[in-house]
């Protein structure tokens, strides 16, 4: 009787082409020029970044472009200790969910420029851009985010403030009609 095979190692790769669409294309063009942009939901007033062309809550089309700074807050993070196949990064390193200032949707990026153990929820960070000669139509134009040295932000207070700002925007918009 032959030995039972319980597991095999078989690396898998997936190569695909992605059609960005109108809103992501504008975002990626901005990235090529060193600008971050989002789009405001016409229903909720929230700013979505990177924009997808529709509000994730209502499904309504978004068209109002919003210029955003390259500063953000760490919402959640993890320290990666194991190597990731095809990654150029050597562990350990930090991957974080960040929310750009004046926006309402998180995105994932690297946090560096400090000891991994010093990264905290609520930490204020700023983009470190690659040399402009390396820029392409990609979030990879930002090498990583590093601490600003500002005091940490209370995440619940940030959420409450952003929701209030979104409501004020909608009320102001409704009042101007």
QUIMODA-V329810 format. One record per residue. N is the residue number from 0. D_CENTER is the distance of its C-alpha to the mean C-alpha in Angstrom with 1 decimal. Layout:
N | D_CENTER
N | D_CENTER
This chain:
0 | 53.8
1 | 50.7
2 | 47.8
3 | 45.0
4 | 41.6
5 | 38.9
6 | 35.9
7 | 35.1
8 | 32.2
9 | 31.0
10 | 27.7
11 | 26.2
12 | 24.0
13 | 22.7
14 | 22.6
15 | 21.7
16 | 21.2
17 | 18.5
18 | 19.3
19 | 16.4
20 | 18.3
21 | 18.7
22 | 15.5
23 | 13.1
24 | 16.0
25 | 15.9
26 | 12.2
27 | 13.1
28 | 16.3
29 | 14.7
30 | 12.6
31 | 16.1
32 | 17.5
33 | 15.0
34 | 13.7
35 | 10.4
36 | 11.3
37 | 10.7
38 | 13.6
39 | 15.6
40 | 17.2
41 | 20.9
42 | 21.8
43 | 19.5
44 | 18.5
45 | 14.8
46 | 12.2
47 | 9.8
48 | 6.9
49 | 6.9
50 | 10.5
51 | 12.7
52 | 15.9
53 | 16.7
54 | 16.0
55 | 15.0
56 | 17.6
57 | 20.4
58 | 20.0
59 | 21.2
60 | 20.3
61 | 18.0
62 | 19.3
63 | 18.9
64 | 16.6
65 | 15.0
66 | 14.6
67 | 12.0
68 | 12.5
69 | 10.7
70 | 11.1
71 | 9.1
72 | 10.3
73 | 10.1
74 | 10.5
75 | 11.6
76 | 12.2
77 | 14.7
78 | 17.0
79 | 17.8
80 | 21.5
81 | 22.5
82 | 22.2
83 | 20.1
84 | 22.2
85 | 21.3
86 | 18.8
87 | 19.8
88 | 18.7
89 | 21.5
90 | 21.0
91 | 20.5
92 | 16.9
93 | 14.0
94 | 10.8
95 | 8.7
96 | 6.5
97 | 5.5
98 | 6.3
99 | 7.3
100 | 11.1
101 | 12.7
102 | 10.0
103 | 10.1
104 | 7.4
105 | 4.9
106 | 2.2
107 | 4.6
108 | 6.2
109 | 9.9
110 | 11.7
111 | 15.2
112 | 18.0
113 | 19.5
114 | 21.2
115 | 19.0
116 | 21.1
117 | 20.3
118 | 16.6
119 | 16.7
120 | 15.0
121 | 14.9
122 | 14.8
123 | 14.0
124 | 12.2
125 | 12.3
126 | 11.1
127 | 13.9
128 | 14.4
129 | 16.7
130 | 20.1
131 | 20.1
132 | 22.6
133 | 19.9
134 | 17.5
135 | 17.0
136 | 15.1
137 | 12.0
138 | 8.6
139 | 11.2
140 | 12.8
141 | 10.9
142 | 12.9
143 | 11.2
144 | 10.7
145 | 14.1
146 | 15.8
147 | 17.2
148 | 20.2
149 | 19.8
150 | 20.8
151 | 18.4
152 | 17.3
153 | 18.8
154 | 16.0
155 | 18.6
156 | 19.7
157 | 16.3
158 | 16.0
159 | 19.6
160 | 19.2
161 | 16.4
162 | 18.5
163 | 21.5
164 | 20.0
165 | 19.0
166 | 22.6
167 | 24.2
168 | 22.6
169 | 24.0
170 | 27.3
171 | 27.7
172 | 27.0
173 | 29.6
174 | 32.1
175 | 32.0
176 | 33.2
